[in-house]
């Protein structure tokens, strides 16, 4: 079976080179603000869905919580496992096939780690898996880019030179997805990767979350938890309750 773009790209070392500006300070700022807003108890169990290399999960654990991080990328989880402790664990796992039932108090899906699949049914199924993993009344936090602002400000071509690699990035919207084609050479070999993320708007999330058995309790537009504005906000942060 042909591997999907996210299986190839997220497992590549070049993904982390291109996005090396994703700093821990930003991750910690978001977690601090979410923790203050949600006020989880010291005994809370937290799931970090599509945890990447674990920057949010590691910080949540430092704050005293029992945290489980899951990601589809074997490379990411191999890296994250160096931080494991008694109350911090990482596993290679597909978010659509979570095996936890009524286990977590809180689930985080951060930094646009959603919208990768081809059909709405796949996305709703993932949300249903998130819901099943939560205890009754549990909370899901989704952090997505603000699609409307992204499309309004899309620069079609960009060149970034990082660690001596010249990344040629072509961005466009097609078939309801925000696409990136990423081309570069490294050690005389040509590489080509792509990203395809669904152009979900707030109304799409409202529909899908309702189908999956969630109610949106609050929405924010940035990591300081400011008000969401469809034209101006950088992010779409959704606080959802398991019904």
Secondary structure, 3 states (H helix, E strand, C coil): CCCCHHHHHCCCHHHHHHCCCCCHHHHHHHHHHHHHHHCCCCCCEEEEECCCCCHHHHHHHHCCCEEEEEECCHHHHHHHHHHCECCEEEEECCHHHCCCCCCEEEEEECCCCCCCCCCHHHHHHHHHHHHHHEEEEEEEEEEEECHHHHHHCCCCEEEEEECCEEEEEEEEEECCEEEEEEEEEECCEEEEEEEEEECCCHHHHHHHHHHHCEEEEEEECCCCCCCCCCCCCCEEEEEEEEC
